[in-house]
Amino acid sequence: MFTDGKAEIVSISAKPRDIGEIVSLLEREMLIGGDLFLLPEACLGLDQNTLVVRTDGPEAAQISALAAKYRAYVVFPVFREGGRTGRLNSSLLFGRDGELICAYDKLFPFWGEYDMSPPVDPGKSVCVADTDFGRVGLAVCFDANFTPVFKGLAEAGARLVLWSSAYSGGTSLKAHAINHNYMVITSTLVPDCVVYDINGDEIFYRSGEGDEVVVCRHSVDLDRCVFHEDYNVGKIEKLLADRPGEIEIESWLKREKLITVRSLKDGVSVRALAAEYGIEELPAYKLRSERAIDEMRGFKI
């Protein structure tokens, strides 16, 4: 089924709160509206004495009920029971019906998390999930320093990465956005939030101090596509000529040879048209090139 890829993402950044305060913050913003609500890493606390929740426990149940009541997705990052040690640093993604869609377990816990008793057990795989507006991936804090996490999200088809953290991340996230051509939206304990676009541009930033709550509302369009000039320019020009007023070139980065295209009309999908005209999206082009060159070389770099 065609989806236009449009949604409002609401990032709520703040110091840790108890579950009652988290529920109140979420409900306050849900009353305003939004499609997906993102909370910071370990939003109930990031120390030895922080509650370790269960996915079938009362805290998760309260978040699930809010998601169902307001028909919204919620990313709820907490310490949860599980793994070899009994403690995982996880982001729980709840769907519009309140069901738990997936639990991402932080692949690269920070050193201090190993000093906890019990220590945090590292996760085993990236986490990407389908929503009704596009495919989203989850990452947490120290993950920002490790390329395999963000490359794995790209290879799994993420169009938007939701990064919850204790710190800001900064330009390391910009690098992942431009290297993999997905959007990145953050929520942190700092508190601050940032939005990086599919071409790496920082298009939103807001920060606060102390116990302030920073709310970032950003509309995304996950149907926008990035193409390399290679083998595509003539096809894009034909598409524009065949469908006037329906799509447009949003930006053309001449030095990078990258073209961003967006839809101008409801019901018209750039991604679907690109497939029809044989225009290969940049992430697919890079992945296909890497695999072909590895095969020619005889081994993977």
LUMZA-179406 format. One line per field, with one value per atom (N, C-alpha, C): residue number from 1; residue in one letter; atom name; x, y, z. Coordinates in steps of 0.2 Angstrom, whole numbers. Atoms other than C-alpha are relative to their C-alpha. Layout:
<pts>
num = [NUM,...]
residu = [A,...]
atome = [CA,...]
px = [X,...]
py = [Y,...]
pz = [Z,...]
</pts>
This chain:
<pts>
num = [1,1,1,2,2,2,3,3,3,4,4,4,5,5,5,6,6,6,7,7,7,8,8,8,9,9,9,10,10,10,11,11,11,12,12,12,13,13,13,14,14,14,15,15,15,16,16,16,17,17,17,18,18,18,19,19,19,20,20,20,21,21,21,22,22,22,23,23,23,24,24,24,25,25,25,26,26,26,27,27,27,28,28,28,29,29,29,30,30,30,31,31,31,32,32,32,33,33,33,34,34,34,35,35,35,36,36,36,37,37,37,38,38,38,39,39,39,40,40,40,41,41,41,42,42,42,43,43,43,44,44,44,45,45,45,46,46,46,47,47,47,48,48,48,49,49,49,50,50,50,51,51,51,52,52,52,53,53,53,54,54,54,55,55,55,56,56,56,57,57,57,58,58,58,59,59,59,60,60,60,61,61,61,62,62,62,63,63,63,64,64,64,65,65,65,66,66,66,67,67,67,68,68,68,69,69,69,70,70,70,71,71,71,72,72,72,73,73,73,74,74,74,75,75,75,76,76,76,77,77,77,78,78,78,79,79,79,80,80,80,81,81,81,82,82,82,83,83,83,84,84,84,85,85,85,86,86,86,87,87,87,88,88,88,89,89,89,90,90,90,91,91,91,92,92,92,93,93,93,94,94,94,95,95,95,96,96,96,97,97,97,98,98,98,99,99,99,100,100,100,101,101,101,102,102,102,103,103,103,104,104,104,105,105,105,106,106,106,107,107,107,108,108,108,109,109,109,110,110,110,111,111,111,112,112,112,113,113,113,114,114,114,115,115,115,116,116,116,117,117,117,118,118,118,119,119,119,120,120,120,121,121,121,122,122,122,123,123,123,124,124,124,125,125,125,126,126,126,127,127,127,128,128,128,129,129,129,130,130,130,131,131,131,132,132,132,133,133,133,134,134,134,135,135,135,136,136,136,137,137,137,138,138,138,139,139,139,140,140,140,141,141,141,142,142,142,143,143,143,144,144,144,145,145,145,146,146,146,147,147,147,148,148,148,149,149,149,150,150,150,151,151,151,152,152,152,153,153,153,154,154,154,155,155,155,156,156,156,157,157,157,158,158,158,159,159,159,160,160,160,161,161,161,162,162,162,163,163,163,164,164,164,165,165,165,166,166,166,167,167,167,168,168,168,169,169,169,170,170,170,171,171,171,172,172,172,173,173,173,174,174,174,175,175,175,176,176,176,177,177,177,178,178,178,179,179,179,180,180,180,181,181,181,182,182,182,183,183,183,184,184,184,185,185,185,186,186,186,187,187,187,188,188,188,189,189,189,190,190,190,191,191,191,192,192,192,193,193,193,194,194,194,195,195,195,196,196,196,197,197,197,198,198,198,199,199,199,200,200,200,201,201,201,202,202,202,203,203,203,204,204,204,205,205,205,206,206,206,207,207,207,208,208,208,209,209,209,210,210,210,211,211,211,212,212,212,213,213,213,214,214,214,215,215,215,216,216,216,217,217,217,218,218,218,219,219,219,220,220,220,221,221,221,222,222,222,223,223,223,224,224,224,225,225,225,226,226,226,227,227,227,228,228,228,229,229,229,230,230,230,231,231,231,232,232,232,233,233,233,234,234,234,235,235,235,236,236,236,237,237,237,238,238,238,239,239,239,240,240,240,241,241,241,242,242,242,243,243,243,244,244,244,245,245,245,246,246,246,247,247,247,248,248,248,249,249,249,250,250,250,251,251,251,252,252,252,253,253,253,254,254,254,255,255,255,256,256,256,257,257,257,258,258,258,259,259,259,260,260,260,261,261,261,262,262,262,263,263,263,264,264,264,265,265,265,266,266,266,267,267,267,268,268,268,269,269,269,270,270,270,271,271,271,272,272,272,273,273,273,274,274,274,275,275,275,276,276,276,277,277,277,278,278,278,279,279,279,280,280,280,281,281,281,282,282,282,283,283,283,284,284,284,285,285,285,286,286,286,287,287,287,288,288,288,289,289,289,290,290,290,291,291,291,292,292,292,293,293,293,294,294,294,295,295,295,296,296,296,297,297,297,298,298,298,299,299,299,300,300,300,301,301,301]
residu = [M,M,M,F,F,F,T,T,T,D,D,D,G,G,G,K,K,K,A,A,A,E,E,E,I,I,I,V,V,V,S,S,S,I,I,I,S,S,S,A,A,A,K,K,K,P,P,P,R,R,R,D,D,D,I,I,I,G,G,G,E,E,E,I,I,I,V,V,V,S,S,S,L,L,L,L,L,L,E,E,E,R,R,R,E,E,E,M,M,M,L,L,L,I,I,I,G,G,G,G,G,G,D,D,D,L,L,L,F,F,F,L,L,L,L,L,L,P,P,P,E,E,E,A,A,A,C,C,C,L,L,L,G,G,G,L,L,L,D,D,D,Q,Q,Q,N,N,N,T,T,T,L,L,L,V,V,V,V,V,V,R,R,R,T,T,T,D,D,D,G,G,G,P,P,P,E,E,E,A,A,A,A,A,A,Q,Q,Q,I,I,I,S,S,S,A,A,A,L,L,L,A,A,A,A,A,A,K,K,K,Y,Y,Y,R,R,R,A,A,A,Y,Y,Y,V,V,V,V,V,V,F,F,F,P,P,P,V,V,V,F,F,F,R,R,R,E,E,E,G,G,G,G,G,G,R,R,R,T,T,T,G,G,G,R,R,R,L,L,L,N,N,N,S,S,S,S,S,S,L,L,L,L,L,L,F,F,F,G,G,G,R,R,R,D,D,D,G,G,G,E,E,E,L,L,L,I,I,I,C,C,C,A,A,A,Y,Y,Y,D,D,D,K,K,K,L,L,L,F,F,F,P,P,P,F,F,F,W,W,W,G,G,G,E,E,E,Y,Y,Y,D,D,D,M,M,M,S,S,S,P,P,P,P,P,P,V,V,V,D,D,D,P,P,P,G,G,G,K,K,K,S,S,S,V,V,V,C,C,C,V,V,V,A,A,A,D,D,D,T,T,T,D,D,D,F,F,F,G,G,G,R,R,R,V,V,V,G,G,G,L,L,L,A,A,A,V,V,V,C,C,C,F,F,F,D,D,D,A,A,A,N,N,N,F,F,F,T,T,T,P,P,P,V,V,V,F,F,F,K,K,K,G,G,G,L,L,L,A,A,A,E,E,E,A,A,A,G,G,G,A,A,A,R,R,R,L,L,L,V,V,V,L,L,L,W,W,W,S,S,S,S,S,S,A,A,A,Y,Y,Y,S,S,S,G,G,G,G,G,G,T,T,T,S,S,S,L,L,L,K,K,K,A,A,A,H,H,H,A,A,A,I,I,I,N,N,N,H,H,H,N,N,N,Y,Y,Y,M,M,M,V,V,V,I,I,I,T,T,T,S,S,S,T,T,T,L,L,L,V,V,V,P,P,P,D,D,D,C,C,C,V,V,V,V,V,V,Y,Y,Y,D,D,D,I,I,I,N,N,N,G,G,G,D,D,D,E,E,E,I,I,I,F,F,F,Y,Y,Y,R,R,R,S,S,S,G,G,G,E,E,E,G,G,G,D,D,D,E,E,E,V,V,V,V,V,V,V,V,V,C,C,C,R,R,R,H,H,H,S,S,S,V,V,V,D,D,D,L,L,L,D,D,D,R,R,R,C,C,C,V,V,V,F,F,F,H,H,H,E,E,E,D,D,D,Y,Y,Y,N,N,N,V,V,V,G,G,G,K,K,K,I,I,I,E,E,E,K,K,K,L,L,L,L,L,L,A,A,A,D,D,D,R,R,R,P,P,P,G,G,G,E,E,E,I,I,I,E,E,E,I,I,I,E,E,E,S,S,S,W,W,W,L,L,L,K,K,K,R,R,R,E,E,E,K,K,K,L,L,L,I,I,I,T,T,T,V,V,V,R,R,R,S,S,S,L,L,L,K,K,K,D,D,D,G,G,G,V,V,V,S,S,S,V,V,V,R,R,R,A,A,A,L,L,L,A,A,A,A,A,A,E,E,E,Y,Y,Y,G,G,G,I,I,I,E,E,E,E,E,E,L,L,L,P,P,P,A,A,A,Y,Y,Y,K,K,K,L,L,L,R,R,R,S,S,S,E,E,E,R,R,R,A,A,A,I,I,I,D,D,D,E,E,E,M,M,M,R,R,R,G,G,G,F,F,F,K,K,K,I,I,I]
atome = [N,CA,C,N,CA,C,N,CA,C,N,CA,C,N,CA,C,N,CA,C,N,CA,C,N,CA,C,N,CA,C,N,CA,C,N,CA,C,N,CA,C,N,CA,C,N,CA,C,N,CA,C,N,CA,C,N,CA,C,N,CA,C,N,CA,C,N,CA,C,N,CA,C,N,CA,C,N,CA,C,N,CA,C,N,CA,C,N,CA,C,N,CA,C,N,CA,C,N,CA,C,N,CA,C,N,CA,C,N,CA,C,N,CA,C,N,CA,C,N,CA,C,N,CA,C,N,CA,C,N,CA,C,N,CA,C,N,CA,C,N,CA,C,N,CA,C,N,CA,C,N,CA,C,N,CA,C,N,CA,C,N,CA,C,N,CA,C,N,CA,C,N,CA,C,N,CA,C,N,CA,C,N,CA,C,N,CA,C,N,CA,C,N,CA,C,N,CA,C,N,CA,C,N,CA,C,N,CA,C,N,CA,C,N,CA,C,N,CA,C,N,CA,C,N,CA,C,N,CA,C,N,CA,C,N,CA,C,N,CA,C,N,CA,C,N,CA,C,N,CA,C,N,CA,C,N,CA,C,N,CA,C,N,CA,C,N,CA,C,N,CA,C,N,CA,C,N,CA,C,N,CA,C,N,CA,C,N,CA,C,N,CA,C,N,CA,C,N,CA,C,N,CA,C,N,CA,C,N,CA,C,N,CA,C,N,CA,C,N,CA,C,N,CA,C,N,CA,C,N,CA,C,N,CA,C,N,CA,C,N,CA,C,N,CA,C,N,CA,C,N,CA,C,N,CA,C,N,CA,C,N,CA,C,N,CA,C,N,CA,C,N,CA,C,N,CA,C,N,CA,C,N,CA,C,N,CA,C,N,CA,C,N,CA,C,N,CA,C,N,CA,C,N,CA,C,N,CA,C,N,CA,C,N,CA,C,N,CA,C,N,CA,C,N,CA,C,N,CA,C,N,CA,C,N,CA,C,N,CA,C,N,CA,C,N,CA,C,N,CA,C,N,CA,C,N,CA,C,N,CA,C,N,CA,C,N,CA,C,N,CA,C,N,CA,C,N,CA,C,N,CA,C,N,CA,C,N,CA,C,N,CA,C,N,CA,C,N,CA,C,N,CA,C,N,CA,C,N,CA,C,N,CA,C,N,CA,C,N,CA,C,N,CA,C,N,CA,C,N,CA,C,N,CA,C,N,CA,C,N,CA,C,N,CA,C,N,CA,C,N,CA,C,N,CA,C,N,CA,C,N,CA,C,N,CA,C,N,CA,C,N,CA,C,N,CA,C,N,CA,C,N,CA,C,N,CA,C,N,CA,C,N,CA,C,N,CA,C,N,CA,C,N,CA,C,N,CA,C,N,CA,C,N,CA,C,N,CA,C,N,CA,C,N,CA,C,N,CA,C,N,CA,C,N,CA,C,N,CA,C,N,CA,C,N,CA,C,N,CA,C,N,CA,C,N,CA,C,N,CA,C,N,CA,C,N,CA,C,N,CA,C,N,CA,C,N,CA,C,N,CA,C,N,CA,C,N,CA,C,N,CA,C,N,CA,C,N,CA,C,N,CA,C,N,CA,C,N,CA,C,N,CA,C,N,CA,C,N,CA,C,N,CA,C,N,CA,C,N,CA,C,N,CA,C,N,CA,C,N,CA,C,N,CA,C,N,CA,C,N,CA,C,N,CA,C,N,CA,C,N,CA,C,N,CA,C,N,CA,C,N,CA,C,N,CA,C,N,CA,C,N,CA,C,N,CA,C,N,CA,C,N,CA,C,N,CA,C,N,CA,C,N,CA,C,N,CA,C,N,CA,C,N,CA,C,N,CA,C,N,CA,C,N,CA,C,N,CA,C,N,CA,C,N,CA,C,N,CA,C,N,CA,C,N,CA,C,N,CA,C,N,CA,C,N,CA,C,N,CA,C,N,CA,C,N,CA,C,N,CA,C,N,CA,C,N,CA,C,N,CA,C,N,CA,C,N,CA,C,N,CA,C,N,CA,C,N,CA,C,N,CA,C,N,CA,C,N,CA,C,N,CA,C,N,CA,C,N,CA,C,N,CA,C,N,CA,C,N,CA,C,N,CA,C,N,CA,C,N,CA,C,N,CA,C,N,CA,C,N,CA,C,N,CA,C,N,CA,C,N,CA,C,N,CA,C,N,CA,C,N,CA,C,N,CA,C,N,CA,C,N,CA,C,N,CA,C,N,CA,C,N,CA,C,N,CA,C,N,CA,C,N,CA,C,N,CA,C,N,CA,C,N,CA,C,N,CA,C,N,CA,C,N,CA,C,N,CA,C,N,CA,C,N,CA,C,N,CA,C,N,CA,C,N,CA,C,N,CA,C,N,CA,C]
px = [4,0,4,-4,7,-1,0,11,4,-4,17,6,-7,31,0,0,25,-2,2,24,3,-3,27,4,-4,41,1,0,41,6,-6,58,-1,1,56,7,-6,73,0,0,76,4,-3,85,-5,4,79,-6,6,61,-2,3,51,-6,5,38,-6,6,24,1,-2,33,1,-1,37,-7,7,19,-3,3,14,3,-3,26,-2,3,21,-7,7,3,-1,0,5,1,-1,13,-4,4,2,-7,6,-13,1,-1,-5,0,0,-3,7,-6,11,-1,0,15,5,-5,30,3,-3,37,6,-6,55,3,-2,62,8,-8,81,2,-3,92,-2,1,88,-4,4,74,-2,2,70,6,-6,88,6,-6,106,5,-5,114,-1,1,116,-7,6,100,-6,6,89,-4,4,74,1,0,76,-7,7,59,0,2,51,-5,4,43,-8,7,27,-1,1,29,-5,4,19,2,-2,30,-1,2,29,-7,7,11,-3,3,8,2,-2,18,-4,5,8,-7,7,-8,0,0,-3,0,0,2,-6,6,-14,-6,5,-25,1,-1,-17,2,-2,-13,6,-7,5,5,-6,22,4,-4,33,6,-6,51,2,-1,54,7,-7,73,0,-1,76,5,-3,86,-6,5,76,3,-2,77,2,-2,86,7,-7,102,3,-3,115,1,-1,117,-6,7,99,-1,1,102,2,-1,100,-1,1,101,-4,4,86,-5,6,74,-5,6,57,-5,5,46,-7,7,28,-4,4,15,-6,6,-1,-5,4,-10,2,-2,0,5,-4,9,8,-7,28,2,-2,35,7,-7,53,4,-4,66,7,-7,83,5,-5,97,7,-6,112,6,-6,126,6,-7,140,-1,0,137,6,-6,148,4,-4,162,-3,3,153,-6,6,138,3,-3,150,1,-1,153,-6,6,135,0,1,129,-7,-4,123,2,-2,132,-5,4,124,3,-2,124,0,1,128,-5,5,115,3,-3,117,-1,1,110,-4,4,103,-7,7,85,-4,4,74,-7,7,55,-4,5,41,-5,6,29,-4,4,15,2,-3,26,7,-7,42,4,-4,56,4,-4,64,5,-5,80,1,-1,85,8,-7,102,0,0,108,7,-6,122,6,-7,139,0,1,133,3,-2,137,7,-7,155,2,-2,154,-4,3,151,-4,5,144,-7,7,129,-4,4,124,0,0,129,-5,5,119,-7,6,104,-2,1,106,-1,1,108,-7,6,92,-6,5,83,-3,2,81,0,0,75,0,0,75,3,-3,86,-1,2,80,5,-6,95,-2,1,92,7,-7,107,0,-2,115,4,-4,126,-3,3,123,2,-2,133,3,-3,136,1,-1,144,1,0,147,-6,6,129,-1,0,130,3,-4,143,-4,4,131,-5,6,117,2,-2,127,3,-3,136,-6,5,120,-7,5,107,-7,6,94,0,1,87,2,-1,93,-3,3,83,2,-2,89,-4,3,83,5,-6,96,-2,0,98,3,-4,108,-4,5,94,1,0,95,-3,1,89,2,-3,95,-3,2,89,5,-4,100,-3,3,94,3,-3,97,6,-6,111,5,-4,119,-1,1,113,-4,4,108,-5,6,91,-4,4,85,5,-4,94,-3,3,87,3,-3,95,-3,3,90,6,-5,99,-4,2,97,-6,6,80,-5,5,72,-2,2,62,0,0,66,-4,4,53,1,-1,57,-5,5,43,2,-3,49,-4,4,39,5,-5,48,-4,3,45,5,-5,53,0,1,48,5,-6,62,6,-5,76,6,-6,94,3,-3,102,7,-7,120,-1,1,122,2,-2,130,-6,5,119,-8,6,104,-3,2,104,-6,5,95,-7,6,82,-4,4,78,-3,2,77,-7,6,64,-6,6,54,-3,3,53,-4,3,48,-7,6,35,-6,5,27,1,0,27,-4,4,21,-1,1,22,6,-6,40,5,-5,55,7,-6,73,1,0,75,7,-7,94,4,-5,109,7,-6,125,6,-4,137,7,-6,153,0,1,146,-3,4,136,-6,5,121,-7,6,103,-6,6,88,-6,6,71,-6,6,54,-6,6,36,-4,3,25,-8,7,8,-2,3,-2,-1,1,-2,5,-6,14,6,-6,29,6,-6,46,3,-3,52,-3,3,39,1,-1,42,8,-7,61,1,0,58,-2,3,47,5,-4,60,7,-7,75,5,-5,83,2,-3,94,1,-2,94,7,-7,111,2,-2,111,0,0,107,6,-6,120,6,-6,133,1,0,129,1,-1,128,7,-7,145,5,-5,153,0,0,147,3,-3,152,8,-8,170,3,-3,172,0,0,167,6,-6,180,7,-6,193,1,0,189,0,1,187,-3,4,177,5,-5,187,-4]
py = [-6,0,6,-6,17,4,-5,29,6,-6,47,1,-1,45,5,-6,60,-1,1,61,5,-5,72,-4,4,66,5,-4,73,-2,2,72,4,-3,75,-1,0,79,3,-2,80,-4,4,74,-6,6,57,2,-1,57,-7,6,44,-2,2,35,4,-5,46,6,-6,61,-1,1,53,-1,1,48,7,-7,66,4,-3,73,-2,3,61,2,-1,64,8,-7,83,1,-1,82,-4,4,69,3,-4,80,5,-4,92,-3,4,78,-2,2,69,-8,7,52,-4,4,46,5,-4,52,-4,3,49,3,-2,49,-1,1,50,-7,6,36,-1,1,28,5,-5,40,0,1,33,1,-1,35,-4,3,30,-1,2,24,-7,6,9,-2,1,11,1,-1,14,-6,6,3,-4,4,-11,-3,2,-14,-6,6,-29,3,-2,-28,-1,1,-35,3,-3,-24,6,-6,-9,6,-6,4,0,1,-3,0,0,-5,7,-7,13,4,-3,18,-3,3,5,3,-3,12,7,-7,30,-1,1,24,-2,2,15,6,-6,30,5,-6,43,-3,3,31,3,-3,36,-6,4,27,3,-3,29,-4,3,25,2,0,21,-3,3,19,-1,2,10,-5,7,-3,-5,6,-19,-6,6,-36,-4,4,-48,-1,1,-54,-5,5,-65,3,-3,-53,2,-2,-48,7,-7,-30,2,-2,-23,8,-7,-4,0,2,-5,6,-4,6,-4,4,-1,4,-3,4,-3,2,3,3,-2,4,4,-4,14,-4,4,0,-2,1,-1,-6,6,-17,2,0,-19,-2,2,-19,-3,2,-21,3,-3,-19,0,-1,-13,0,1,-18,3,-3,-6,-4,5,-14,2,-2,-4,4,-3,0,4,-4,13,-3,3,8,0,0,13,-5,5,2,-7,6,-13,0,-1,-7,-1,1,-9,-7,7,-24,-1,4,-33,5,-5,-25,-1,0,-21,-5,5,-35,3,-3,-29,-4,3,-32,-4,4,-43,2,-2,-35,7,-6,-19,-1,1,-15,5,-4,-8,-3,2,-8,4,-3,-4,4,-4,10,2,-2,17,6,-5,31,-1,2,22,-4,5,11,4,-3,17,-4,3,12,3,-2,13,0,1,17,4,-3,23,2,-3,35,-3,1,27,-4,3,18,4,-5,34,0,1,30,-6,6,14,-1,0,13,-6,6,-5,1,-1,0,4,-4,14,-3,4,4,-5,5,-10,2,-3,1,2,-2,7,-6,6,-10,-4,3,-15,4,-4,-1,6,-5,12,7,-7,29,6,-4,37,-3,3,34,4,-3,38,-2,1,40,4,-3,42,-1,-1,47,4,-4,54,6,-6,66,2,-3,76,-3,4,66,5,-5,81,-2,1,80,-8,7,61,-3,2,59,3,-3,71,-4,5,59,-6,6,44,2,-2,54,1,-1,59,-6,7,42,-5,5,33,2,-3,45,-1,0,44,5,-5,56,-2,2,56,5,-4,63,-2,2,64,2,-2,65,-2,1,67,2,-2,69,7,-6,85,6,2,91,4,-3,94,-4,4,88,3,-2,89,-4,4,84,1,0,79,-3,2,78,-6,6,64,2,-3,75,2,-2,78,7,-6,95,0,-1,100,5,-4,107,2,-2,109,-2,1,111,4,-4,116,-3,2,115,3,-3,118,0,1,119,-3,3,110,-5,4,103,1,-2,111,-6,5,100,3,-3,103,-5,3,98,2,-1,96,-3,3,94,1,0,90,-4,4,85,-3,3,72,-3,2,66,-6,6,48,-2,2,47,4,-4,60,-5,5,51,4,-2,54,-5,4,48,3,-2,49,2,-2,57,-6,5,41,-4,5,32,3,-2,42,7,-7,60,0,0,56,-3,3,45,5,-5,59,5,-5,72,-3,3,60,0,0,58,6,-7,76,3,-2,79,-3,4,65,2,-2,71,7,-7,90,1,-2,97,-5,5,81,-2,0,80,5,-5,91,-2,0,92,5,-4,98,4,-2,100,-4,3,96,2,-2,95,-2,1,97,-3,3,93,-7,7,77,-4,4,73,-3,3,70,4,-3,74,-2,1,75,2,-1,73,-1,0,76,0,-1,74,6,-6,89,-1,1,80,-6,6,69,-6,6,51,-2,1,53,-2,2,43,0,0,47,-6,7,30,-4,5,21,2,-2,32,-2,2,29,-7,7,11,-1,1,12,2,-2,22,-2,3,12,4,-5,26,-3,3,18,5,-4,26,-1,0,31,-6,6,18,-6,6,4,0,0,10,-1,1,11,-8,6,-6,-5,4,-14,0,-1,-7,-3,3,-13,-7,7,-30,-3,2,-31,0,-1,-24,-5,5,-36,-7,7,-51,0,0,-45,-1,0,-43,-7,7,-60,0,0,-55,7,-6,-42,5,-4,-27,1]
pz = [0,0,0,1,-5,7,-5,9,-2,2,7,4,-4,20,5,-4,29,8,-7,48,5,-5,63,6,-5,75,5,-5,92,5,-4,102,7,-7,121,3,-3,129,7,-7,148,4,-5,163,2,-1,169,5,-4,177,2,-2,186,-5,5,176,0,0,182,-4,3,176,-8,7,159,-3,2,157,-1,1,160,-5,6,148,-6,6,135,-2,1,137,-2,2,137,-7,7,120,-5,4,113,-1,1,116,-5,6,104,-7,6,91,-1,2,83,-2,2,75,3,-4,84,5,-6,101,2,-1,105,7,-7,123,0,0,128,3,-2,133,8,-7,150,3,-2,153,7,-7,170,5,-3,175,-3,4,170,6,-6,187,2,-3,197,3,-3,206,-4,5,191,0,0,190,-7,6,178,-2,1,169,-4,4,161,-6,5,144,1,-2,152,7,-7,168,-1,-1,174,-4,3,167,-8,7,149,-2,1,151,0,1,154,-6,6,139,-6,5,129,0,-1,135,-3,4,129,-7,8,112,-3,2,110,0,-1,117,-5,5,105,-7,6,91,-3,1,91,1,-1,90,6,-6,106,0,-1,108,8,-8,127,2,-1,131,8,-7,148,1,-2,157,0,0,154,2,-2,161,-6,6,149,-1,2,141,5,-4,149,8,-7,164,4,-3,167,-1,1,162,-7,7,144,0,1,139,-7,6,127,-2,3,116,-2,1,116,-5,5,101,0,0,103,-6,6,89,2,-1,87,3,-4,94,7,-6,109,1,0,104,0,0,107,-7,7,89,0,-1,94,6,-5,107,-2,2,102,6,-6,114,-2,2,113,-1,3,103,4,-3,111,7,-7,130,1,-2,137,6,-5,149,7,-7,165,1,0,160,2,-2,163,7,-8,181,4,-4,186,2,-3,196,0,5,186,-6,5,171,-6,6,154,-5,5,142,-7,7,124,-4,4,111,-6,5,96,-7,7,81,0,2,73,1,-1,75,-5,5,60,0,0,60,-5,4,48,4,-2,52,-6,6,42,-4,4,36,-3,3,32,5,-4,39,5,-5,55,4,-3,64,7,-6,82,2,-2,90,7,-6,107,2,-3,113,-3,2,112,-7,7,96,-5,5,87,-2,2,87,-4,3,78,-6,7,59,-1,1,59,2,-2,68,-5,5,56,-7,6,41,0,-1,47,-1,0,49,-8,7,31,-4,4,24,2,-2,33,-2,3,24,4,-4,38,-5,3,31,5,-6,48,6,-6,63,6,-6,80,5,-5,92,7,-7,111,3,-3,121,6,-6,137,-3,2,126,-7,6,110,-6,6,97,-5,5,86,-7,7,69,-1,2,71,-3,2,68,-7,7,53,-5,4,46,-2,2,47,-5,4,39,-7,7,24,-3,3,22,-2,2,22,-2,3,16,3,-4,30,5,-5,42,7,-7,60,5,-5,74,7,-6,92,6,-6,110,5,-5,124,7,-7,143,1,-1,140,3,5,136,-7,6,117,-5,6,100,-6,6,83,-6,6,65,-5,6,51,-6,6,34,-4,4,21,-4,3,13,5,-5,30,3,-3,33,7,-7,51,-1,2,48,7,-7,67,5,-6,83,6,-5,100,7,-7,118,6,-7,136,5,-6,153,6,-6,169,-1,0,172,-5,5,157,-5,5,145,-7,6,127,-5,5,114,-7,7,96,-4,5,83,-7,7,65,-4,5,50,-5,4,40,-6,6,22,-2,1,20,-7,7,2,-4,3,-3,-1,2,-12,-2,2,-15,-6,6,-32,-2,3,-39,-7,7,-55,-5,4,-62,-2,4,-75,2,-2,-68,-3,2,-75,-5,5,-91,2,-2,-83,5,-4,-70,-4,5,-84,-3,4,-93,5,-5,-77,1,-1,-74,-6,6,-92,0,0,-91,5,-6,-74,2,-2,-74,6,-5,-58,6,-4,-49,5,-4,-43,-2,2,-43,3,-3,-40,6,-6,-22,1,-1,-22,-5,4,-33,2,-3,-25,-5,6,-40,2,-2,-30,2,-2,-23,-5,6,-39,3,-3,-28,-1,2,-33,5,-5,-20,-4,3,-27,5,-4,-19,-4,3,-23,2,-1,-25,0,0,-26,4,-4,-14,-5,4,-20,-5,4,-30,4,-3,-24,-4,3,-29,0,0,-24,-5,5,-34,-7,6,-49,-2,2,-48,-2,2,-48,-7,7,-63,-6,5,-72,0,-1,-67,3,-4,-56,6,-6,-43,6,-6,-26,2,-2,-19,5,-5,-4,-4,4,-16,-5,5,-29,4,-3,-16,3,-2,-9,-5,6,-26,-2,2,-30,4,-5,-14,-1,1,-17,-6,6,-35,0,-1,-31,4,-4,-17,-3,4,-28,-5,4,-41,3,-4,-28,3,-2,-21,8,-7,-3,2,-3,8,4,-4,15,7]
</pts>
